[in-house]
Amino acid sequence: MAKSPTRDGPAAAAAPALLFRRFDPAAFRWDGVELEEYKLHQGEHPGMGWRDITRQVVAGRHGEPCSFRVRYFEVGPGGHSSLEKHTHIHIVMTLRGRGRVIIGDETFATQPFDVMYVPPDTPHQFVNDGDEPFGFLCIVDADRDRPRPLSPEELARLRANPATAAVMRA
């Protein structure tokens, strides 16, 4: 019989509750992790808008001495992230549902446990074109730049590409 996790031993005395976060699969939430808006505003530039997406910062903002953040995003049916770029990288793993992803000039259909790498300064967008939640972990540097809109030339290139144009929500 598996023992339920408890706070025993020297590590428990050294670090408080951030050593363990219980996951609730029915709610797809972690105990003690706040459910947040994806962003506090809709973007003012083409592509920077978003729809029906939430964020949970699972690790890296709760007192852990680490240089990264582990965030869980969930996109509702018909929802999408903004179409943006950064100088930092992203490592993304789908955990729930299915979605479509734009990374640069390519698109990918993703399902649970697929892993994606978003290089620096690469346009990217996550889209739920299905009827169930699409959720993914996103690991980024703790110290990172803000999202930047695409240039008019970048937007035009993505709109001219049939593969990206079919997925884009901008």
C-alpha positions in Angstrom: 0.0 0.0 0.0 1.5 3.4 -1.1 2.1 5.8 1.7 0.5 9.2 1.4 3.1 11.9 1.2 3.8 13.5 4.5 6.3 16.1 5.7 8.8 13.9 7.5 12.6 14.1 7.9 15.2 16.9 7.7 14.0 18.3 4.4 10.6 19.0 5.8 12.1 21.1 8.6 14.3 23.0 6.1 11.6 24.1 3.6 7.9 24.7 4.2 4.9 23.5 2.1 6.5 24.2 -1.3 8.2 20.8 -1.2 4.9 19.1 -2.3 1.8 20.2 -4.1 -1.1 17.8 -4.4 -2.7 17.7 -7.9 -6.5 17.4 -8.2 -7.2 15.7 -11.5 -10.9 16.5 -11.4 -10.2 20.2 -11.3 -6.8 20.1 -13.1 -5.4 22.3 -10.3 -2.6 22.1 -7.8 -3.3 22.8 -4.1 -2.0 26.2 -3.0 -1.5 27.5 -6.6 -3.6 30.5 -7.6 -5.6 30.4 -10.8 -4.7 33.5 -12.7 -5.8 35.4 -15.8 -3.5 34.6 -18.8 -2.6 38.3 -19.0 -4.0 41.4 -17.4 -4.9 43.1 -20.7 -5.7 42.4 -24.3 -2.9 43.4 -26.6 -3.0 46.7 -28.5 -1.1 45.3 -31.5 -2.3 42.8 -34.1 -1.9 39.3 -32.8 -1.6 40.2 -29.2 -5.2 39.5 -28.3 -6.1 36.2 -26.5 -9.3 34.3 -25.6 -10.3 31.9 -22.8 -6.9 31.0 -21.3 -5.8 30.8 -17.7 -2.4 30.4 -16.0 -1.1 28.6 -12.8 2.5 29.2 -11.7 3.2 25.7 -10.3 6.9 26.3 -9.4 9.4 29.1 -9.2 7.3 31.8 -7.6 6.7 30.3 -4.2 10.1 30.7 -2.6 12.0 28.0 -4.4 15.6 29.0 -5.1 15.4 28.3 -8.8 16.1 30.4 -12.0 13.0 29.1 -13.9 9.2 29.1 -13.7 7.0 26.1 -14.4 3.6 27.4 -15.5 0.4 25.5 -16.5 -1.8 27.2 -19.1 -5.2 25.9 -20.0 -7.0 27.0 -23.1 -10.8 26.6 -23.3 -12.5 25.4 -26.5 -12.2 28.1 -29.2 -9.6 29.9 -27.1 -6.0 30.9 -27.9 -2.9 32.6 -26.6 -1.5 35.7 -28.1 0.7 35.5 -31.2 4.0 36.8 -29.8 7.7 36.4 -29.5 10.4 36.8 -26.8 14.2 36.7 -26.5 13.9 33.8 -24.0 13.1 30.1 -24.9 10.1 28.1 -23.9 9.9 24.3 -23.3 6.3 23.3 -23.5 4.6 19.9 -22.8 1.0 19.2 -23.5 -0.7 17.6 -20.5 -4.4 17.7 -21.4 -6.5 17.6 -24.6 -5.3 18.5 -28.0 -4.3 21.8 -29.6 -2.7 23.4 -32.6 0.6 25.3 -32.2 2.4 27.8 -34.4 6.2 27.9 -33.9 7.8 30.1 -36.4 6.6 29.2 -39.9 5.4 25.7 -38.9 2.3 24.3 -37.2 1.9 21.2 -35.1 -1.0 19.2 -33.8 -0.2 18.4 -30.2 -1.5 15.8 -27.8 -0.6 14.8 -24.2 3.1 14.4 -23.5 4.2 16.0 -26.8 7.2 18.4 -26.1 7.8 21.6 -28.0 10.8 23.9 -28.1 10.2 27.6 -28.9 13.5 29.2 -29.9 14.3 32.9 -29.1 12.6 35.5 -31.1 10.3 33.0 -32.7 6.6 33.8 -33.3 4.4 31.3 -31.4 0.7 30.8 -30.6 -1.3 28.0 -28.9 -4.8 27.4 -30.2 -7.6 25.1 -29.0 -9.7 24.3 -32.0 -11.4 21.4 -30.2 -14.2 21.0 -27.8 -12.3 20.0 -24.6 -9.7 21.9 -22.6 -6.2 22.1 -24.0 -3.6 22.4 -21.2 0.2 22.5 -21.3 3.2 23.1 -19.0 5.5 25.9 -20.1 9.0 26.3 -18.6 10.7 29.6 -19.0 13.5 31.6 -17.3 12.4 33.4 -14.1 14.1 36.5 -15.4 12.7 37.0 -18.9 11.6 39.7 -21.3 8.0 40.7 -21.9 6.0 39.4 -24.9 6.6 41.4 -28.1 4.2 41.8 -31.0 5.2 40.6 -34.4 6.3 43.1 -37.0 4.0 43.8 -39.9 6.4 41.8 -42.1 6.3 38.8 -39.7 2.4 38.9 -39.6 2.2 39.2 -43.4 4.6 36.2 -43.8 2.5 34.0 -41.4 -0.8 35.1 -43.1 0.7 34.2 -46.6 1.7 30.7 -45.4 -1.4 28.4 -45.8 -0.3 26.2 -42.8 0.1 29.1 -40.3 -2.8 31.1 -41.7 -5.2 28.2 -41.0 -4.2 28.1 -37.3 -3.6 31.8 -36.6 -6.0 33.7 -34.4 -4.9 37.3 -34.9 
